[in-house]
Amino acid sequence: MPEDHFGEDVAPRYDERSAEMFGAEVVDPVVDLLAELAGDGAALELGIGTGRIALPLSKRGVPVHGIDLSEAMVAQLHAKPGADRIGVTIGDFATTRVDATFSVAYLVFNTINNLTTQDEQVACFENVAAHLDQGGTFVIEVGVPGIRWLPPGETVRPFTVTPTRLGFDEYDVARQGLVSHHYWLEDGAFEERSIPFRYVWPAELDLMARIAGMRLRERWSGWRREPFTSESTKHVSVWELPG
């Protein structure tokens, strides 16, 4: 069972600290694409969290069910309007099963990296395949590993540097590991949180999909279907379970 890094010390302030991800300009393109892929069917969100995507997707008329390890994050979701329309199962999304099938399953905002071994990531694809209708799709949004920007001998790369917030990714290239260090200045003192991840390459994800019986259908550099290129820093990939 993966460790829960989003407990009571994180969940109450998660939305506030990730406020830039909750704006309509960020959320609407995600919901547009997922609603299109869901069609007349249902959607399964892995790592549903506080409902950033699930709530507006449900509001579009798409039935949504979520899986999440953190009871504290789900409690924040349940406190929001419209949450009564969304079912949630508490558990590890790599292995937890739901007694239903779905037209689309999705993992957004780098959440696949919360599974810190290759075996867990493969198991996630297999779990998704077991939940998909024939012809259903699996969508992942995740960053392209940033090691090409690491100078020789360096292991740390900043991703946020402001007067009130610092963020650094610490790479372990040999293990394909990553620890993301976050620091917030509040009441004159810095609060720190470090989360382990396993970064994963696009081609590696494609192989995981093939192991689970899926095939790549689309890959873009963003939710507005921008072309994926060698300079893309993230990708939105869609795999399909053949009918």
C-alpha angles and dihedrals in degrees: 000000000000117000116261107239094172103067134136092303092058110026101070091057099033097100093046094049092047094041094132089064094055099061120113091242089062101034102041098064090049092051092044093057096041092049089051092051093045093053108167092343137083133269131227118206117200109207095014093179115171094345102261091152103016096061098053090040090053089048087059088062098261113134106234131196123182139201120204137162095211117082088185093058092046090051088059089051093050091055092061128090113265095023090116088074093058125079119212131194117198113225149081106310091214092067112008113112129211122204094239142065128235142205092222137016122191145190116192140181097031093302094142085070091063085077099082101196132058090234091058092049091050090048089053091057091047091049091051092049089054090055099045127098114233106281090021123141139227118210126196128183111195140146123258106246107267099214093115087073094054113104115226110285095014123117103175129074125180118229100173128028117168134137090264104029137044127184130183132177115213113202130208099190096182092057096033086238132147133188115198112209118200127188125185125188109223128161091353096306135090119243115205134205128173123192126189120225140172112227116216134198124234093241090049090054089050090055091049088053091051090051088055093048097257131119134209114263104169140000125189135167092237146004092272088065096252112174116271111235141166088270096053114121095198140013140213107211129188121201123187132213103222117243 
